[in-house]
Amino acid sequence: MSDLFLGIDTSNYKTSAAVTDASGNPVFERSEYLPVPQGKRGLRQSECFFRHSCILPDFIDEVCSEISINDIKAAGVSSRPRRVEGSYMPCFLAGVNAAREISSVLGIPLHEFSHQEGHAAAVISCGTPAVEDPGQEETALMHLSGGTTEFLRCRSDASGYDLEIIGGTRDISIGQLIDRAGVAMGFSFPSGMYLDKLAEEYVSSPQDQGRSAISPVRTDAGSFNLSGTETQVLRWIDSSSPDEYPFIAYSLFDRVARLLAVSVSEICAGTGIRTVYMAGGVSASAFIRRRISEEIDRISAHNKSLTADIRFSSPALSGDNAVGIALLAGRLYMQR
């Protein structure tokens, strides 16, 4: 009999369920974006809650068809965005309600975590045996999702991860900037995958691939503002034809990657942290992954004090998912 652990996550726009084993490996993962009407940039929380509640039963049916439910020893669920007082979004109640019912029926312990801790676990702990203590090494987490751009001091603790904001955006997130640009181009929300493809198309074209045509973003010890960049990009899209969209996407993603590289380097220099994990849907971008690594190498070659070791999870685990939540549930169960 195997020890398996169930995770459920109902973040804003993605419903997810996952099962991991005692070795920290996913044995089941299912996730699905909530449908957003064309031209819209999101859903009301009441609509998110309703749609999550409708999708989750099918996911749980799939879990039960692929594994023996008697092997599930503990369940985890994301119950709030962050592990701070007052952090709350109604959409997470859909997952909490389902997890509580499953816990009660199976007679297994249920652990609640923040959505952000799930991201940390997915990138840091996937493939690590649940019985092992991940240790107390202080690292940093770049949480880059649709509504969040935060750089966090990260340390494992008894209940998950202690995460402290040490940098990031002061206004809109990078995910919001990308999604708003994509919707303005006529793509569906969320738009990151479409713009990533456009940027890659431009890279593979014979056109000049110089630096971004978008103005640099000023940073201050790893913090920055993006509203000015949003205004510039949306005006550019409004005055352009679709033929120019690949270059706009390239310029936007290139500017974002360079901004992140500079910000991370500043944070590493200021804190002494050297290992930085990237998590969240934005970090699934093939273009941003490649370009930020190139830029970090360039910065490090000129100044060794700004060196950063950037670590990625698989693109599938970068987005909002329940794998990290299942890993955390397994860790608490095995260390009880």
N, C-alpha and C positions, 0 to 999 in steps of 0.2 A: 504494500500500500504506500502511495506517495503522499507527501505533505504538499498541498497546494494552497494558494492564497488568492483570494478574489479582490480585485480593485474596481471601483466605480468612480467615474468623474463626469460631472455635468457642468462643465464650464460654459461660458456664455454661448458659444456657437458650435460646440462639438460635444456629442454624446459618446462616451467611451466606456468599455468594460474590458477587463483583462484578467488573466490568471497567470501567476508565476509559480515556479517550483522552488524547492529549498536551495537550489544552486543559483538562484537569482536569474533564471532564464524564463522568458515569456513562453508559455505553452498555448496561450489563446490571447488574441487581441482583436478587438472590433471597435471601430470608431466611424462616425459619420457626421458631416457638417449639417447643421440645420439649414433648410432652404430659406434663402432671403430673396424677396422679390427683386426683379431686375431694376437697377437704378437706385435701390435703397442701400443704406450703409449700416444696417443692423436691424434688430428686432427689439420690441418691448420685452421687459423681463417676464411679464405674464405669458407672452407668446413662447418665450424660451422654455419656461417651466412646463407649459402644456406639451410642447413638442418633445422635450426630453422624456417626459412621462409616457408618451406614446411610443417612443423608440426603444426605451430600455427593456420592456418585457420581451421583445424579439431578441435582443442581445442575450438576455438571461436564458432564453430557450436554447440559443446556440451554444452557450456554455454547457448547459445540461446535456446537450446531445453529443458533445465532444469529449467530456471528461466525466468521471464518477463524482457526483456531488459529495459523496461521503469522504472524498479525499480532501475537500476544502476544510482547512483547519482554522482559518481566520479570515475576516473580511476587512477591507479598508475602504474609506470613502472620503472624497474631498468635500468638506462642509463649508468652506469659506475661501475667499481669494488668498488672504495672507494670515499668518499666525500673529495677529495683533488685535488688540481690543477694538471692537467696533467694525471689524472687517466682515462684510455681509453682502450677499447678493441672492435674491430669491431663487435663481436658477439652480443653485446647489441643493435646494431642498428636494428636488426631484430625485437626485441620487441618494440623498440621505434617507428619504422615505423607503426607497427600494432596498437599500442596504440593511436598514433596520428590520424589514420584513424577512429578508433572507437570513440574517443573523438569528432571528427568533425561531424561524422554522427549522434551521439546521442545528441550533443550539451551539453556535460558535461565537467567539468574541468578535466585537466590532470596534474598530479604531477609526477615529476621525482625524484627518490631517488637513492642512491647507493645500490649495491647488498649487501654490508656489513650491511647497515642499515636495509635491509629486514630481514637478519638473526637475528639481534638484536630484531626487533619487533616480529618475530615469536616466540621467546623463552620468551620474557619479557611481551608482550602485548596480546597474544592470550587469549581470554576469558574475556578480559577487555572491558567494554563499550567504544565505540569510543569517546563519549562525555567527558569522564573523562580524566583529565590531569594526565599522569603517574607520575608526580612529578619530583623533581630535585635531588632525592637521587643518590649519586654517587656509581656506581657499576662497575664491571668488566665483560668483555665479552671474552670468549675464542673462537676464530673463527678458527675452525679446519676443513678445507675442502681440496679438492684435491690439490689446489695450494697455500693454505694459512695456516700458523700456527702463529697466532698473539694473544697476550693478550692485551686487549684494555681497557683503562679507558672509561667508558660509562656514558653519561648523556643525558636525553631527552632535546630537544630544540624546537624552533618554527617550524623547517622544518623537523625534524626527530630525529636523534641521532648524538650527537657530540662524535666522537670516536678518541681516541689518543693512539697510540701504546706505551705500557709500557713493553713489553717483547715478547718472542717468538723465532722462529728460525732465525738464521743469514744466513742460506744457504737454503737447500731444506726443504720442508714442510713435516710434518708427513704423510699427504695424499700421497705425491709423494713417500716417502719411502715405504709405504704400497703397493701402486700400482706397483712400480718397482719390489718389491719382488713377488707380485702376478703374474705379467706377466712373470717373470723368472721361476715361477712354472708351467706356461702354462695356467693360468686363463685369462679370458677376462678382458679388461680394461673398467671401474674401477673395482678393485679387492677386495676392502674392505670387501664386504659381504661374499666372499669366504673364506678369511683368518679368518674372525670373526667366521665363522662356524667351520673351522679347529681348531681354538683355543678352542672353546667350546667343540668340540669333545675330545680334549686332556684332558680338565678339567674333563670330565665325564668318562675318562678311568681310569683303576686301576694303571696307571703308576705313578712314583714319580712326584709330582707337586711342586717342589722346586722353587727357584728363577730362573729368566731368565738366559739362558746360554749366553746371549748377554751382552757385557761389559756395565757398567753404563755410562751414559752421564753426563758430567760435566756441571753444571749450574752456571750462574752468574747473580744473582738478577732477575731470571726469564727468562734469555736469554740463548741460547745454539746453538750448531752446530750438524748436523746430517749426514754429508757426511761420517764421519768415520764409523758410524753405518751402513750406506748403503753399504759401501765396505765390512764390516764384514758379513752382512746378505747375500749379493749376492754371496760372495765366499763360504759361508756355503751351500747355495742352489745348487751352481754349483758342489759341491763335495758330494752331498747327493742324496739319492734315494727318490722317492715320499712317501715311508713309513715314512720318517722322517719329512715330511712337517707339520703334525699337531704339532709336538714339536717345529719346527721353528716358526710357526705362533703363538703358545702359548708364546714362548720366546720373540718374537717381540712385541706382544700386551702387555704382562706383563711389558716389559721394557718401552714402550711408556706410559702406565698408571702411572707407578711409576715416570717417568720423569715429566709428567704433574702435578702430585700431589705435587712434590717437588717444581716445578717452581711456581705453584699457591700459595703455602704456602709462598715462598719467596716474591712474589709480595704483598700478603696481609700484611705481616710483614713490608714491606717497604713503603706501601701506606696508611695503615690503613683501606683499603677496606675489607669488610667481605663477601659480597654477590657476587658470581661469577656465571655467566650464561655460559653454554656450547652450542655452535651452530656449524653448519656445518656437512657435511656428516660423518666425522670421529667420531663425538660424537653420532652417531646412533648406534655404536657398543655396543652390549650387554655386551661383555667382558670388554671393556674399561670403560663403565659406572660403572659396579660393582666394578672393581678393583680400579679405581681412588677414589671411595667413601670409600672403605676399607682402602686405603692408607692414605687418608686425615684424617680419624678417628684415625689411628695409630699415625700419626704425631702430631695431636692435643692433643692426650692423653699424649704425652711427652713434649709438649711445647704449652701452651695455646695462646701464642702470634702469633702462626702460624695457628690459627684456620681459616677455610674458610667454608662458606655455599655454596656448589655446587648445582646449580639448572639446571635441564634438561628440554627440551621440549619433546614432543613425538618423537619417532624415525622418523616418517613420516615428521615431521616439522623440523627435524635436518638437513636434506639435503637441497640442493638448491631448493627453491620453491618460489611461488609467494604469499603465504599467508601473509607473513610479509609486502610485498609491498601493498597488498590490505588493511591491517590493518592501515598502515601509511596514505594511501589515505583517508580512512574513518575518521581517527583522524583529519586531516586537514579540511575535509569537515564539520565535526560536530562542529569544534571550530572556524569556519570562522566568 
